[in-house]
Amino acid sequence: MDATGLEKDEAKIIKFSDFLPYVLKYLPKVPSTIKAVGQAKKMSSDTKMSLGIIFEENAVKYADTPAVKYEDVVYSHKEFNQIVNRYAHFMLSLGIKKGETVIAFLENRPEILFIIGAVAKIGAVVSLINPHQRGAVLIHSVGLAPSKHFIIGEELVDAFEEVKPELNLGDDVRFYYLEDLGASGAPAGYQDWGTATKDCDSQNPPTTADITMEDPFAYLFTSGTTGMPKAAITLQGKWVTTYLTFGKIMLKPTSEDTVYIPLPFYHGTAMYVGWPAASSGGAAIAIRRKFSVSNFWPDVKKFNATGFIYIGELCRYLMEQPPSPDDSNNTITKIIGNGLRVDMWKAFKSRFDIPFIYEFYGASEGNIAFLNMLNMDCTVGVCLLPFAIVKYDIEAEAPIRDENGFMQRVETGEAGLLLGEISEETPFVGYTDEEETENKIFRDVFEKGDAWFDTGDLLRDIGFKHAQFVDRLGDTFRWKGENVSTLQVEAAVNSFHQISESAVYGASIPGTDGRAGMTAIIPYEPPDKFDLAGFYSALASKLPNYAIPAFIRLKTEFDYTETMKLKKGKLKKEGFDLSQVSDPLYVCLPGSKEYIALTDEMFKKITNKEYRF
C-alpha cells in the first residue's frame, strides 16, 4: 500500500518494451500530428478563431454532406449553418451583445446545437441548464448567470413555470417558446422562437470575424462545494483546441464518417469531444434526446455511424446486454471518451470488434488533459502539459505535505491526487463564483508562490507520462454518468422531519462504474419507527433519480475530527458490507422506489452482480 492507502500494482507500469511497438505504429501519423500541433501553437488568446468560423468553413467545404442526424431528420453543413445564422441575426435584433448571457432550458435535440452556434457567432454566452433540474436546484442554476433572455423548450415549460415566480425576474426579461412536438402553442407571456426566426437573414453575421479564442460561449454546470451546481466558464479556445487534438490528432474523421453522440450537450463529453472532433473533418454527428442502451446499436446501424463517444457507464451498460452473434457486426471503427474500466477494456474491445479506443482524461473546467494518442490499452494516455500526481491521505482527505510544507510526487506505479500547473500557458479560468474558483486552487505546492489546479481525482502514474484513472475525491462522486454533490443530497436528506443529522458518500458496487449514493443518518426515532416510505418520497421530490441514495445506514452517533469535521473515511470503507456494519442497513434495489432491509441474501446477489444497478 502506498501513502494514499491505494494498492501499488507493478503490472500496470509501462515498460519500454511495451511502449516501443505503439510508438512505431504511430510514426506514420506524426506529420499530421505535427501539423495540428503547429496550428495550436500559432494560436493565442487573442487569435480570431471560434466555433462560428469552423461552422462557416464547413458550410462551404462540406456544403451538402450531413452535419447533424437526429431521428429521421438530416441537416447538411450548409443547412446547419443557415439555421444558426437565422438564430444569430434574431438575437442581434433583440440587442443581445457580446458577453451577454442567454439561458437555454430544453432537452437534447438539434435546436440546442443551433442555439450554441448562434451565441458563439455573436459572442454571447449560453447557460445550458440541465433539463433534469427542478425546484431549488433549478432556481440556483438560473441565478448563477442572470439573463434577460430565456429560451424554454415546449417539453420543459411546465417545469420552468413552477419556479418562475421564485426567480424574482424583472419586467424587462423576455421568454421564448421553442416548439417540440407541437402539442401546444406558445403560452401567455412567451414569444414563439420558431416563428420569430423563420424569416431572419441566413447569411453569416459580421460578428463572427471578431470572436477570439479567449471569448466565452457557454456555461456548463458541475457540482459545487456548497451543495449546489457551479457554472464553469467555457471558452471558444477550449472547443477549438479539442477540435485540433481530439479531431485532427486522434479521431481523424472524414466527411463520410458519422460520430454517434448519445450523451447530452450540457455535459463536457458531448460538447468538447464528439462535436469538435467530428467537425474537424466535416463528419456528421448523430444525436439522441436520451441515452437508451436498447436502441444504441440500432441507432448505430440507422445512422451508419463509424464512431461514437462514451463514458464508462455507457460501455458497462453495453457489456451487460446479453451477448449476440452480431455484437461484432457493426460499422464502428473508432471510439473516444473517458472512464472505460481497466478490467473491462480488452473484453469490450474484443466483443464489439473496435480497433481504436481513444481514451482521454479531462474536466470541463480543468487546465490539463491526458490523451491516448497511441491507442494503448488500459490508459488515459499522455499529458504534454505540466502536471503532478501527488501523495494523498484518503482518511484526512488532503494531500500529504513534507516537513517544509510542500507536496510530494508519487513514484511510478503509485496513485495520488492529480494537479495541473496554473500559468499563462495553462490558465484556470474558473467559475462565475470567485470563492468556488479559489477553492479549486492549491498554492505553494512545490515552491513558494506557485499555483496548481486541484482536479479532485486520483490517478496512477504508470510511466512515460502516462496515467490510469483511479477514483474521484471530495464532495462529489460519479454515478449514472452524473456528478453527485454530497452536500446537495445531505440538504435533501436533512430536510426530512425524522432526521437529526446525516452523512452522504459514495459506495462501491462490484461491476459498476462510479459509486452509488449511500447515506448514514441519525434519526430522531428508533429504527422501527423510521418512515422509510415517506423518506424515499421526500427524496424523490427534491433530487433527480441518480442522486437518490441506494443505501441507508441508521446510526446513533458520528465520529468527528478535532476541527469538528465529520469523518467519512471509515463510513466509505465499510460501505454496505454486512460483515463490517452492525447498524441497520436498507437498500433501494434497481427498478424499485422503496427502501427495504438489506439481507445477507441480497448482499450476496449485489456482490455477485446479480442486481444491475
HUURVEN-V734697 format. One record per helix or strand of 3 or more residues. SS is the DSSP state (H for helix, E for strand). FROM is the first residue (numbers start at 1). LEN is the number of residues. If there is no record, write none. Layout:
ss=SS from=FROM len=LEN
ss=SS from=FROM len=LEN
This chain:
ss=H from=10 len=3
ss=H from=16 len=27
ss=H from=51 len=11
ss=E from=66 len=5
ss=E from=73 len=4
ss=H from=77 len=17
ss=E from=101 len=5
ss=H from=110 len=13
ss=E from=125 len=4
ss=H from=135 len=10
ss=E from=149 len=5
ss=H from=154 len=14
ss=E from=174 len=5
ss=E from=190 len=3
ss=H from=193 len=5
ss=H from=206 len=5
ss=E from=216 len=8
ss=E from=229 len=7
ss=H from=236 len=16
ss=E from=258 len=4
ss=H from=268 len=12
ss=E from=284 len=4
ss=H from=293 len=11
ss=E from=307 len=5
ss=H from=312 len=9
ss=E from=334 len=5
ss=H from=345 len=7
ss=E from=356 len=6
ss=E from=387 len=4
ss=E from=415 len=7
ss=H from=434 len=6
ss=E from=441 len=3
ss=E from=451 len=13
ss=E from=466 len=7
ss=E from=476 len=4
ss=E from=482 len=4
ss=H from=486 len=9
ss=E from=499 len=9
ss=E from=516 len=8
ss=H from=527 len=3
ss=H from=532 len=11
ss=H from=545 len=3
ss=E from=551 len=4
ss=H from=569 len=6
ss=E from=585 len=3
ss=H from=600 len=8
